[in-house]
Amino acid sequence: MKKRALRLLALGLLLAVQGMANAATPATVPDTIEQRVAACIACHGREGATTNAGYFPRLAGKPAGYLFNQLVSFRDGRRFNSDMAYMVQHLSDAYLREMADYFAGLQLPYPPISPNSDATPEQLQRGRQLVREGDAARGIPACVQCHGAALTGVQPAIPGLLGLPRLYVSSQLGAWLTKERHAPAPDCMADIGRRMTTADINAVASWLAVQPMPVDTKPAASLPAPLPMTCGGMPK
């Protein structure tokens, strides 16, 4: 019995030592782009798909040029968000482009669009008019002239407008109006935003938020006509 007790004690000590050794060995974290951008998921949702928080935009499938421009703008101070600025402040253009390419390559399904809206029929009609036709008298081009007929964006740097939370769309349009958001010069969206009223912004955001996604959600390869105005951040 004494020998058996000693063997059990020795075995217990061996297991304890092995356990401590294993605990002291850090887990190996794969050095992949998926792992390095995992922090983005905390706000933007699983693999860059939009969350139900009502504010954060979807990243998956957006044109890489657009995502790269926004990351650079956060880093260089044209866009203002303390969390984003902190995350990208020391990253190079090459690293930001790698991040943009990763999210642009994700093809994830969009969540169902809720048709419920507290907007009035008049607001939705006004939103549709601005999106589809614009307001020539006030120098406001139709959204489809830049963002594509399907509103899914255009390669290489124009984002889609569908599948985004209403609050996010309205806040970003409002940021153009109040000069809190900027883009590389010439800042065409700032010019357009300042021509819009708060009512216009709410109408556009409300209408876009209840539109179903088309079967093909990918950005268009090109526009059928030149942009109505010159925009910075676009390839020459």
FIKOLZA-1660 file (N, C-alpha, C; in steps of 0.1 Angstrom, whole numbers, plus 5000, padded with zeros to 4 digits):
% residues 236
   i   px   py   pz ch aa at
   1 5008 4988 5000  A  M  N
   1 5000 5000 5000  A  M CA
   1 5009 5012 5000  A  M  C
   2 5020 5012 5008  A  K  N
   2 5029 5023 5008  A  K CA
   2 5035 5027 4995  A  K  C
   3 5039 5016 4987  A  K  N
   3 5045 5018 4974  A  K CA
   3 5034 5024 4964  A  K  C
   4 5022 5019 4966  A  R  N
   4 5011 5023 4957  A  R CA
   4 5008 5038 4960  A  R  C
   5 5008 5042 4972  A  A  N
   5 5006 5056 4976  A  A CA
   5 5017 5065 4971  A  A  C
   6 5030 5060 4971  A  L  N
   6 5041 5068 4966  A  L CA
   6 5039 5070 4951  A  L  C
   7 5035 5059 4944  A  R  N
   7 5034 5060 4929  A  R CA
   7 5023 5070 4926  A  R  C
   8 5012 5070 4933  A  L  N
   8 5001 5079 4930  A  L CA
   8 5005 5094 4933  A  L  C
   9 5013 5095 4944  A  L  N
   9 5018 5109 4947  A  L CA
   9 5028 5114 4936  A  L  C
  10 5036 5105 4931  A  A  N
  10 5046 5108 4920  A  A CA
  10 5038 5112 4908  A  A  C
  11 5028 5104 4905  A  L  N
  11 5020 5107 4893  A  L CA
  11 5013 5120 4894  A  L  C
  12 5007 5123 4906  A  G  N
  12 5001 5136 4908  A  G CA
  12 5010 5147 4906  A  G  C
  13 5022 5146 4912  A  L  N
  13 5032 5157 4910  A  L CA
  13 5036 5159 4895  A  L  C
  14 5037 5148 4888  A  L  N
  14 5041 5148 4874  A  L CA
  14 5030 5156 4866  A  L  C
  15 5017 5152 4869  A  L  N
  15 5006 5159 4862  A  L CA
  15 5006 5174 4865  A  L  C
  16 5008 5177 4878  A  A  N
  16 5008 5191 4882  A  A CA
  16 5019 5199 4875  A  A  C
  17 5031 5193 4874  A  V  N
  17 5042 5200 4867  A  V CA
  17 5039 5202 4852  A  V  C
  18 5033 5191 4846  A  Q  N
  18 5029 5193 4832  A  Q CA
  18 5019 5203 4830  A  Q  C
  19 5009 5204 4839  A  G  N
  19 4999 5214 4838  A  G CA
  19 5004 5228 4839  A  G  C
  20 5014 5230 4848  A  M  N
  20 5020 5243 4849  A  M CA
  20 5028 5247 4837  A  M  C
  21 5034 5237 4831  A  A  N
  21 5042 5239 4819  A  A CA
  21 5033 5243 4807  A  A  C
  22 5022 5236 4806  A  N  N
  22 5012 5239 4796  A  N CA
  22 5006 5253 4798  A  N  C
  23 5004 5257 4810  A  A  N
  23 4998 5270 4813  A  A CA
  23 5008 5281 4810  A  A  C
  24 5021 5278 4811  A  A  N
  24 5031 5288 4809  A  A CA
  24 5034 5290 4794  A  A  C
  25 5029 5281 4786  A  T  N
  25 5031 5281 4771  A  T CA
  25 5020 5289 4765  A  T  C
  26 5022 5301 4760  A  P  N
  26 5011 5309 4754  A  P CA
  26 5006 5302 4742  A  P  C
  27 4993 5304 4740  A  A  N
  27 4986 5298 4728  A  A CA
  27 4991 5305 4716  A  A  C
  28 4993 5298 4705  A  T  N
  28 4998 5304 4692  A  T CA
  28 4987 5310 4685  A  T  C
  29 4988 5323 4682  A  V  N
  29 4978 5331 4675  A  V CA
  29 4982 5331 4660  A  V  C
  30 4974 5327 4651  A  P  N
  30 4978 5327 4637  A  P CA
  30 4979 5342 4632  A  P  C
  31 4990 5344 4625  A  D  N
  31 4993 5357 4620  A  D CA
  31 4986 5359 4606  A  D  C
  32 4973 5361 4606  A  T  N
  32 4966 5362 4593  A  T CA
  32 4958 5375 4593  A  T  C
  33 4954 5380 4581  A  I  N
  33 4947 5392 4581  A  I CA
  33 4933 5390 4588  A  I  C
  34 4927 5378 4588  A  E  N
  34 4915 5376 4595  A  E CA
  34 4917 5379 4610  A  E  C
  35 4928 5374 4615  A  Q  N
  35 4931 5376 4630  A  Q CA
  35 4934 5391 4633  A  Q  C
  36 4941 5397 4624  A  R  N
  36 4945 5411 4626  A  R CA
  36 4933 5421 4625  A  R  C
  37 4923 5418 4618  A  V  N
  37 4912 5427 4617  A  V CA
  37 4900 5423 4626  A  V  C
  38 4903 5413 4635  A  A  N
  38 4892 5408 4644  A  A CA
  38 4886 5419 4653  A  A  C
  39 4894 5429 4656  A  A  N
  39 4889 5440 4664  A  A CA
  39 4878 5448 4657  A  A  C
  40 4878 5448 4644  A  C  N
  40 4867 5455 4637  A  C CA
  40 4854 5449 4639  A  C  C
  41 4853 5435 4642  A  I  N
  41 4841 5428 4643  A  I CA
  41 4833 5433 4656  A  I  C
  42 4840 5437 4666  A  A  N
  42 4834 5441 4678  A  A CA
  42 4823 5452 4676  A  A  C
  43 4825 5461 4666  A  C  N
  43 4816 5471 4663  A  C CA
  43 4808 5468 4650  A  C  C
  44 4815 5464 4640  A  H  N
  44 4808 5463 4627  A  H CA
  44 4802 5449 4625  A  H  C
  45 4803 5440 4635  A  G  N
  45 4796 5427 4633  A  G CA
  45 4805 5416 4628  A  G  C
  46 4799 5404 4627  A  R  N
  46 4807 5393 4623  A  R CA
  46 4813 5395 4609  A  R  C
  47 4826 5394 4608  A  E  N
  47 4833 5395 4596  A  E CA
  47 4829 5407 4588  A  E  C
  48 4826 5418 4595  A  G  N
  48 4823 5431 4589  A  G CA
  48 4809 5432 4583  A  G  C
  49 4800 5423 4587  A  A  N
  49 4786 5425 4583  A  A CA
  49 4779 5434 4594  A  A  C
  50 4771 5443 4590  A  T  N
  50 4765 5453 4599  A  T CA
  50 4758 5446 4610  A  T  C
  51 4758 5452 4622  A  T  N
  51 4751 5447 4634  A  T CA
  51 4737 5453 4635  A  T  C
  52 4730 5449 4645  A  N  N
  52 4716 5455 4648  A  N CA
  52 4717 5467 4657  A  N  C
  53 4729 5472 4659  A  A  N
  53 4730 5483 4669  A  A CA
  53 4724 5496 4663  A  A  C
  54 4722 5497 4650  A  G  N
  54 4715 5508 4644  A  G CA
  54 4724 5519 4640  A  G  C
  55 4738 5517 4641  A  Y  N
  55 4747 5528 4638  A  Y CA
  55 4758 5524 4629  A  Y  C
  56 4765 5513 4633  A  F  N
  56 4777 5509 4626  A  F CA
  56 4774 5504 4612  A  F  C
  57 4782 5508 4602  A  P  N
  57 4780 5504 4588  A  P CA
  57 4785 5491 4585  A  P  C
  58 4780 5484 4575  A  R  N
  58 4785 5472 4570  A  R CA
  58 4798 5474 4562  A  R  C
  59 4808 5466 4564  A  L  N
  59 4820 5466 4557  A  L CA
  59 4821 5456 4545  A  L  C
  60 4815 5445 4548  A  A  N
  60 4817 5434 4538  A  A CA
  60 4812 5437 4524  A  A  C
  61 4820 5435 4514  A  G  N
  61 4816 5437 4500  A  G CA
  61 4816 5451 4495  A  G  C
  62 4820 5461 4503  A  K  N
  62 4821 5475 4498  A  K CA
  62 4833 5476 4489  A  K  C
  63 4833 5485 4480  A  P  N
  63 4845 5487 4471  A  P CA
  63 4858 5489 4479  A  P  C
  64 4869 5482 4476  A  A  N
  64 4881 5484 4484  A  A CA
  64 4886 5498 4484  A  A  C
  65 4885 5505 4472  A  G  N
  65 4889 5519 4472  A  G CA
  65 4882 5528 4482  A  G  C
  66 4869 5526 4483  A  Y  N
  66 4861 5533 4493  A  Y CA
  66 4866 5531 4507  A  Y  C
  67 4867 5518 4511  A  L  N
  67 4871 5514 4524  A  L CA
  67 4885 5520 4527  A  L  C
  68 4894 5519 4517  A  F  N
  68 4908 5525 4519  A  F CA
  68 4907 5540 4522  A  F  C
  69 4899 5547 4514  A  N  N
  69 4898 5561 4516  A  N CA
  69 4893 5565 4529  A  N  C
  70 4883 5557 4535  A  Q  N
  70 4878 5560 4548  A  Q CA
  70 4888 5557 4559  A  Q  C
  71 4895 5546 4558  A  L  N
  71 4905 5543 4568  A  L CA
  71 4916 5554 4568  A  L  C
  72 4920 5559 4556  A  V  N
  72 4930 5570 4556  A  V CA
  72 4924 5583 4561  A  V  C
  73 4912 5585 4559  A  S  N
  73 4906 5597 4564  A  S CA
  73 4905 5597 4579  A  S  C
  74 4902 5585 4585  A  F  N
  74 4902 5584 4600  A  F CA
  74 4916 5586 4605  A  F  C
  75 4926 5581 4598  A  R  N
  75 4940 5582 4603  A  R CA
  75 4945 5596 4602  A  R  C
  76 4941 5603 4591  A  D  N
  76 4946 5616 4588  A  D CA
  76 4937 5628 4593  A  D  C
  77 4926 5624 4600  A  G  N
  77 4918 5635 4606  A  G CA
  77 4907 5641 4598  A  G  C
  78 4904 5635 4586  A  R  N
  78 4893 5641 4578  A  R CA
  78 4879 5636 4584  A  R  C
  79 4880 5624 4590  A  R  N
  79 4868 5618 4597  A  R CA
  79 4871 5617 4611  A  R  C
  80 4861 5619 4620  A  F  N
  80 4864 5620 4634  A  F CA
  80 4856 5609 4642  A  F  C
  81 4863 5599 4647  A  N  N
  81 4858 5589 4656  A  N CA
  81 4870 5585 4665  A  N  C
  82 4869 5587 4678  A  S  N
  82 4881 5584 4686  A  S CA
  82 4885 5569 4686  A  S  C
  83 4876 5560 4685  A  D  N
  83 4880 5546 4685  A  D CA
  83 4887 5543 4671  A  D  C
  84 4881 5547 4660  A  M  N
  84 4887 5545 4647  A  M CA
  84 4901 5551 4646  A  M  C
  85 4902 5564 4651  A  A  N
  85 4914 5571 4650  A  A CA
  85 4925 5564 4658  A  A  C
  86 4922 5559 4670  A  Y  N
  86 4931 5552 4678  A  Y CA
  86 4936 5539 4671  A  Y  C
  87 4927 5532 4665  A  M  N
  87 4931 5519 4659  A  M CA
  87 4940 5521 4646  A  M  C
  88 4938 5531 4639  A  V  N
  88 4945 5532 4626  A  V CA
  88 4956 5543 4626  A  V  C
  89 4958 5550 4637  A  Q  N
  89 4967 5562 4637  A  Q CA
  89 4982 5558 4633  A  Q  C
  90 4986 5546 4636  A  H  N
  90 5000 5543 4633  A  H CA
  90 5001 5533 4621  A  H  C
  91 4991 5531 4614  A  L  N
  91 4991 5521 4603  A  L CA
  91 4995 5527 4589  A  L  C
  92 5002 5520 4582  A  S  N
  92 5007 5525 4569  A  S CA
  92 4996 5524 4558  A  S  C
  93 4998 5531 4547  A  D  N
  93 4989 5530 4536  A  D CA
  93 4988 5515 4531  A  D  C
  94 4999 5508 4531  A  A  N
  94 4999 5494 4526  A  A CA
  94 4991 5485 4535  A  A  C
  95 4992 5487 4548  A  Y  N
  95 4984 5479 4558  A  Y CA
  95 4969 5483 4556  A  Y  C
  96 4966 5495 4555  A  L  N
  96 4952 5499 4554  A  L CA
  96 4946 5494 4541  A  L  C
  97 4954 5493 4531  A  R  N
  97 4949 5488 4518  A  R CA
  97 4946 5473 4519  A  R  C
  98 4955 5466 4527  A  E  N
  98 4953 5452 4529  A  E CA
  98 4940 5449 4537  A  E  C
  99 4937 5457 4547  A  M  N
  99 4925 5456 4554  A  M CA
  99 4913 5459 4545  A  M  C
 100 4914 5469 4537  A  A  N
 100 4903 5472 4528  A  A CA
 100 4900 5461 4518  A  A  C
 101 4911 5455 4512  A  D  N
 101 4909 5445 4503  A  D CA
 101 4903 5432 4509  A  D  C
 102 4906 5430 4522  A  Y  N
 102 4900 5418 4529  A  Y CA
 102 4885 5420 4530  A  Y  C
 103 4881 5431 4535  A  F  N
 103 4866 5433 4537  A  F CA
 103 4859 5434 4524  A  F  C
 104 4865 5440 4514  A  A  N
 104 4859 5441 4501  A  A CA
 104 4857 5427 4495  A  A  C
 105 4865 5418 4498  A  G  N
 105 4864 5404 4493  A  G CA
 105 4854 5395 4500  A  G  C
 106 4848 5400 4511  A  L  N
 106 4838 5392 4518  A  L CA
 106 4825 5393 4511  A  L  C
 107 4819 5382 4508  A  Q  N
 107 4805 5382 4502  A  Q CA
 107 4796 5375 4512  A  Q  C
 108 4790 5382 4521  A  L  N
 108 4781 5377 4531  A  L CA
 108 4767 5381 4528  A  L  C
 109 4757 5373 4532  A  P  N
 109 4743 5376 4530  A  P CA
 109 4739 5388 4538  A  P  C
 110 4730 5396 4533  A  Y  N
 110 4724 5407 4540  A  Y CA
 110 4712 5402 4549  A  Y  C
 111 4710 5409 4560  A  P  N
 111 4699 5405 4569  A  P CA
 111 4686 5410 4562  A  P  C
 112 4675 5404 4565  A  P  N
 112 4662 5408 4560  A  P CA
 112 4659 5423 4563  A  P  C
 113 4654 5430 4554  A  I  N
 113 4651 5444 4556  A  I CA
 113 4637 5446 4562  A  I  C
 114 4636 5453 4573  A  S  N
 114 4623 5455 4579  A  S CA
 114 4615 5466 4571  A  S  C
 115 4603 5464 4566  A  P  N
 115 4596 5474 4559  A  P CA
 115 4590 5484 4568  A  P  C
 116 4590 5482 4581  A  N  N
 116 4584 5491 4590  A  N CA
 116 4591 5504 4591  A  N  C
 117 4584 5515 4591  A  S  N
 117 4591 5528 4592  A  S CA
 117 4581 5538 4598  A  S  C
 118 4587 5547 4606  A  D  N
 118 4578 5557 4612  A  D CA
 118 4577 5570 4603  A  D  C
 119 4583 5569 4591  A  A  N
 119 4583 5580 4582  A  A CA
 119 4569 5581 4576  A  A  C
 120 4564 5593 4573  A  T  N
 120 4551 5594 4566  A  T CA
 120 4553 5591 4551  A  T  C
 121 4542 5588 4545  A  P  N
 121 4542 5586 4530  A  P CA
 121 4548 5597 4523  A  P  C
 122 4546 5610 4527  A  E  N
 122 4552 5621 4521  A  E CA
 122 4567 5622 4522  A  E  C
 123 4572 5618 4534  A  Q  N
 123 4586 5617 4536  A  Q CA
 123 4593 5607 4527  A  Q  C
 124 4586 5595 4526  A  L  N
 124 4592 5584 4518  A  L CA
 124 4592 5588 4503  A  L  C
 125 4581 5595 4499  A  Q  N
 125 4580 5600 4485  A  Q CA
 125 4591 5610 4482  A  Q  C
 126 4594 5619 4492  A  R  N
 126 4604 5629 4490  A  R CA
 126 4618 5622 4490  A  R  C
 127 4620 5612 4498  A  G  N
 127 4632 5605 4498  A  G CA
 127 4635 5598 4485  A  G  C
 128 4624 5591 4480  A  R  N
 128 4626 5585 4467  A  R CA
 128 4629 5594 4456  A  R  C
 129 4623 5606 4456  A  Q  N
 129 4625 5616 4446  A  Q CA
 129 4640 5621 4446  A  Q  C
 130 4645 5624 4458  A  L  N
 130 4659 5628 4459  A  L CA
 130 4669 5617 4454  A  L  C
 131 4666 5605 4458  A  V  N
 131 4675 5594 4455  A  V CA
 131 4674 5591 4440  A  V  C
 132 4662 5591 4434  A  R  N
 132 4661 5587 4420  A  R CA
 132 4662 5598 4410  A  R  C
 133 4658 5610 4414  A  E  N
 133 4657 5622 4405  A  E CA
 133 4666 5634 4409  A  E  C
 134 4669 5635 4422  A  G  N
 134 4676 5646 4427  A  G CA
 134 4667 5659 4428  A  G  C
 135 4674 5670 4429  A  D  N
 135 4666 5683 4429  A  D CA
 135 4675 5693 4421  A  D  C
 136 4673 5693 4408  A  A  N
 136 4681 5701 4399  A  A CA
 136 4681 5716 4403  A  A  C
 137 4669 5721 4407  A  A  N
 137 4668 5735 4411  A  A CA
 137 4677 5739 4422  A  A  C
 138 4681 5730 4431  A  R  N
 138 4690 5733 4442  A  R CA
 138 4703 5726 4440  A  R  C
 139 4706 5721 4428  A  G  N
 139 4719 5716 4426  A  G CA
 139 4722 5703 4433  A  G  C
 140 4712 5695 4436  A  I  N
 140 4714 5682 4442  A  I CA
 140 4712 5671 4432  A  I  C
 141 4723 5664 4428  A  P  N
 141 4721 5653 4419  A  P CA
 141 4715 5641 4425  A  P  C
 142 4709 5633 4417  A  A  N
 142 4702 5620 4422  A  A CA
 142 4713 5611 4427  A  A  C
 143 4710 5604 4438  A  C  N
 143 4720 5595 4444  A  C CA
 143 4724 5584 4434  A  C  C
 144 4715 5580 4425  A  V  N
 144 4718 5569 4416  A  V CA
 144 4728 5574 4405  A  V  C
 145 4730 5587 4403  A  Q  N
 145 4740 5591 4394  A  Q CA
 145 4754 5588 4398  A  Q  C
 146 4756 5587 4411  A  C  N
 146 4770 5583 4416  A  C CA
 146 4770 5569 4422  A  C  C
 147 4760 5565 4429  A  H  N
 147 4760 5553 4436  A  H CA
 147 4755 5541 4429  A  H  C
 148 4751 5543 4416  A  G  N
 148 4747 5532 4407  A  G CA
 148 4732 5531 4407  A  G  C
 149 4726 5526 4396  A  A  N
 149 4712 5525 4394  A  A CA
 149 4706 5515 4405  A  A  C
 150 4714 5505 4409  A  A  N
 150 4709 5496 4419  A  A CA
 150 4712 5500 4433  A  A  C
 151 4720 5512 4435  A  L  N
 151 4724 5517 4447  A  L CA
 151 4733 5508 4456  A  L  C
 152 4740 5499 4449  A  T  N
 152 4749 5490 4455  A  T CA
 152 4763 5494 4454  A  T  C
 153 4766 5507 4449  A  G  N
 153 4779 5512 4448  A  G CA
 153 4785 5509 4435  A  G  C
 154 4796 5515 4432  A  V  N
 154 4803 5514 4419  A  V CA
 154 4818 5513 4422  A  V  C
 155 4825 5504 4415  A  Q  N
 155 4839 5502 4416  A  Q CA
 155 4846 5514 4410  A  Q  C
 156 4857 5518 4415  A  P  N
 156 4865 5512 4426  A  P CA
 156 4863 5518 4440  A  P  C
 157 4855 5530 4441  A  A  N
 157 4855 5537 4453  A  A CA
 157 4842 5544 4457  A  A  C
 158 4831 5539 4452  A  I  N
 158 4818 5545 4455  A  I CA
 158 4810 5535 4463  A  I  C
 159 4806 5538 4475  A  P  N
 159 4799 5528 4484  A  P CA
 159 4784 5526 4480  A  P  C
 160 4779 5515 4483  A  G  N
 160 4764 5513 4482  A  G CA
 160 4757 5520 4493  A  G  C
 161 4744 5522 4491  A  L  N
 161 4736 5529 4501  A  L CA
 161 4725 5521 4507  A  L  C
 162 4724 5508 4502  A  L  N
 162 4713 5500 4508  A  L CA
 162 4719 5490 4518  A  L  C
 163 4710 5485 4527  A  G  N
 163 4714 5476 4537  A  G CA
 163 4721 5482 4549  A  G  C
 164 4719 5495 4550  A  L  N
 164 4726 5503 4561  A  L CA
 164 4715 5508 4571  A  L  C
 165 4718 5509 4584  A  P  N
 165 4709 5514 4593  A  P CA
 165 4705 5528 4590  A  P  C
 166 4692 5531 4592  A  R  N
 166 4687 5545 4589  A  R CA
 166 4695 5555 4597  A  R  C
 167 4698 5552 4610  A  L  N
 167 4705 5562 4618  A  L CA
 167 4719 5565 4613  A  L  C
 168 4725 5555 4608  A  Y  N
 168 4739 5557 4602  A  Y CA
 168 4738 5566 4590  A  Y  C
 169 4729 5563 4581  A  V  N
 169 4728 5571 4569  A  V CA
 169 4725 5586 4572  A  V  C
 170 4715 5588 4581  A  S  N
 170 4712 5601 4584  A  S CA
 170 4723 5609 4591  A  S  C
 171 4730 5602 4600  A  S  N
 171 4741 5608 4608  A  S CA
 171 4752 5612 4598  A  S  C
 172 4755 5604 4588  A  Q  N
 172 4766 5607 4579  A  Q CA
 172 4763 5618 4570  A  Q  C
 173 4750 5618 4565  A  L  N
 173 4746 5629 4557  A  L CA
 173 4746 5642 4565  A  L  C
 174 4742 5641 4577  A  G  N
 174 4742 5653 4586  A  G CA
 174 4756 5658 4589  A  G  C
 175 4766 5648 4589  A  A  N
 175 4780 5652 4592  A  A CA
 175 4785 5660 4580  A  A  C
 176 4781 5657 4568  A  W  N
 176 4785 5665 4556  A  W CA
 176 4779 5679 4558  A  W  C
 177 4766 5680 4562  A  L  N
 177 4760 5693 4563  A  L CA
 177 4766 5702 4574  A  L  C
 178 4770 5696 4585  A  T  N
 178 4776 5703 4596  A  T CA
 178 4791 5704 4595  A  T  C
 179 4797 5699 4585  A  K  N
 179 4812 5700 4582  A  K CA
 179 4820 5692 4592  A  K  C
 180 4813 5681 4598  A  E  N
 180 4821 5673 4607  A  E CA
 180 4827 5661 4600  A  E  C
 181 4824 5659 4587  A  R  N
 181 4830 5648 4579  A  R CA
 181 4836 5655 4567  A  R  C
 182 4847 5650 4563  A  H  N
 182 4854 5655 4551  A  H CA
 182 4860 5644 4543  A  H  C
 183 4862 5647 4530  A  A  N
 183 4868 5637 4521  A  A CA
 183 4879 5644 4514  A  A  C
 184 4888 5637 4507  A  P  N
 184 4898 5643 4499  A  P CA
 184 4892 5653 4489  A  P  C
 185 4899 5665 4488  A  A  N
 185 4894 5675 4478  A  A CA
 185 4895 5670 4464  A  A  C
 186 4885 5675 4456  A  P  N
 186 4873 5683 4459  A  P CA
 186 4863 5674 4466  A  P  C
 187 4858 5679 4477  A  D  N
 187 4849 5672 4486  A  D CA
 187 4834 5673 4480  A  D  C
 188 4831 5665 4471  A  C  N
 188 4818 5666 4464  A  C CA
 188 4806 5664 4474  A  C  C
 189 4807 5654 4483  A  M  N
 189 4796 5651 4492  A  M CA
 189 4794 5662 4502  A  M  C
 190 4805 5669 4505  A  A  N
 190 4803 5681 4514  A  A CA
 190 4795 5692 4507  A  A  C
 191 4797 5693 4494  A  D  N
 191 4790 5703 4486  A  D CA
 191 4775 5699 4485  A  D  C
 192 4773 5686 4483  A  I  N
 192 4759 5681 4482  A  I CA
 192 4752 5682 4495  A  I  C
 193 4759 5678 4506  A  G  N
 193 4753 5678 4519  A  G CA
 193 4749 5691 4524  A  G  C
 194 4756 5702 4521  A  R  N
 194 4753 5715 4525  A  R CA
 194 4741 5721 4517  A  R  C
 195 4737 5715 4506  A  R  N
 195 4726 5719 4499  A  R CA
 195 4713 5712 4504  A  R  C
 196 4714 5702 4512  A  M  N
 196 4703 5695 4517  A  M CA
 196 4698 5701 4531  A  M  C
 197 4685 5700 4533  A  T  N
 197 4680 5703 4546  A  T CA
 197 4679 5691 4555  A  T  C
 198 4676 5693 4568  A  T  N
 198 4674 5682 4577  A  T CA
 198 4663 5674 4573  A  T  C
 199 4652 5680 4567  A  A  N
 199 4641 5672 4562  A  A CA
 199 4645 5663 4550  A  A  C
 200 4653 5669 4542  A  D  N
 200 4658 5661 4530  A  D CA
 200 4666 5649 4535  A  D  C
 201 4675 5651 4545  A  I  N
 201 4683 5640 4550  A  I CA
 201 4675 5629 4556  A  I  C
 202 4665 5633 4564  A  N  N
 202 4657 5623 4571  A  N CA
 202 4648 5615 4560  A  N  C
 203 4644 5622 4550  A  A  N
 203 4636 5616 4540  A  A CA
 203 4644 5606 4532  A  A  C
 204 4657 5609 4528  A  V  N
 204 4665 5600 4521  A  V CA
 204 4669 5588 4529  A  V  C
 205 4673 5590 4542  A  A  N
 205 4677 5579 4550  A  A CA
 205 4665 5570 4553  A  A  C
 206 4653 5576 4555  A  S  N
 206 4641 5567 4557  A  S CA
 206 4638 5559 4545  A  S  C
 207 4639 5564 4533  A  W  N
 207 4635 5557 4521  A  W CA
 207 4646 5546 4519  A  W  C
 208 4658 5549 4520  A  L  N
 208 4669 5539 4517  A  L CA
 208 4668 5528 4527  A  L  C
 209 4664 5530 4539  A  A  N
 209 4665 5520 4550  A  A CA
 209 4654 5509 4548  A  A  C
 210 4644 5512 4540  A  V  N
 210 4633 5502 4538  A  V CA
 210 4633 5496 4524  A  V  C
 211 4644 5498 4516  A  Q  N
 211 4645 5493 4503  A  Q CA
 211 4651 5479 4504  A  Q  C
 212 4645 5469 4497  A  P  N
 212 4650 5455 4496  A  P CA
 212 4663 5455 4488  A  P  C
 213 4672 5446 4492  A  M  N
 213 4684 5444 4485  A  M CA
 213 4681 5437 4471  A  M  C
 214 4688 5441 4461  A  P  N
 214 4686 5434 4448  A  P CA
 214 4693 5420 4448  A  P  C
 215 4690 5412 4439  A  V  N
 215 4695 5399 4438  A  V CA
 215 4711 5399 4438  A  V  C
 216 4716 5408 4429  A  D  N
 216 4730 5410 4428  A  D CA
 216 4734 5422 4437  A  D  C
 217 4741 5419 4448  A  T  N
 217 4744 5430 4457  A  T CA
 217 4758 5436 4455  A  T  C
 218 4765 5431 4445  A  K  N
 218 4779 5436 4443  A  K CA
 218 4779 5450 4437  A  K  C
 219 4789 5457 4439  A  P  N
 219 4790 5471 4433  A  P CA
 219 4791 5469 4418  A  P  C
 220 4785 5479 4411  A  A  N
 220 4786 5479 4396  A  A CA
 220 4801 5481 4392  A  A  C
 221 4804 5476 4380  A  A  N
 221 4818 5477 4375  A  A CA
 221 4821 5492 4371  A  A  C
 222 4810 5499 4366  A  S  N
 222 4812 5513 4362  A  S CA
 222 4799 5520 4361  A  S  C
 223 4799 5533 4359  A  L  N
 223 4787 5540 4357  A  L CA
 223 4784 5542 4342  A  L  C
 224 4772 5544 4338  A  P  N
 224 4769 5545 4324  A  P CA
 224 4772 5559 4318  A  P  C
 225 4775 5569 4328  A  A  N
 225 4778 5582 4324  A  A CA
 225 4788 5588 4334  A  A  C
 226 4795 5599 4330  A  P  N
 226 4804 5605 4340  A  P CA
 226 4797 5610 4352  A  P  C
 227 4804 5611 4363  A  L  N
 227 4799 5617 4375  A  L CA
 227 4794 5631 4373  A  L  C
 228 4783 5635 4380  A  P  N
 228 4778 5648 4378  A  P CA
 228 4787 5659 4383  A  P  C
 229 4797 5656 4391  A  M  N
 229 4806 5665 4397  A  M CA
 229 4819 5658 4400  A  M  C
 230 4830 5666 4401  A  T  N
 230 4843 5660 4404  A  T CA
 230 4844 5657 4418  A  T  C
 231 4849 5644 4422  A  C  N
 231 4850 5640 4436  A  C CA
 231 4864 5636 4438  A  C  C
 232 4870 5640 4450  A  G  N
 232 4883 5635 4454  A  G CA
 232 4882 5620 4458  A  G  C
 233 4894 5614 4459  A  G  N
 233 4894 5600 4462  A  G CA
 233 4891 5590 4451  A  G  C
 234 4888 5596 4440  A  M  N
 234 4885 5587 4428  A  M CA
 234 4897 5586 4419  A  M  C
 235 4899 5575 4413  A  P  N
 235 4911 5574 4404  A  P CA
 235 4910 5584 4392  A  P  C
 236 4921 5589 4389  A  K  N
 236 4922 5599 4378  A  K CA
 236 4918 5592 4364  A  K  C
% end
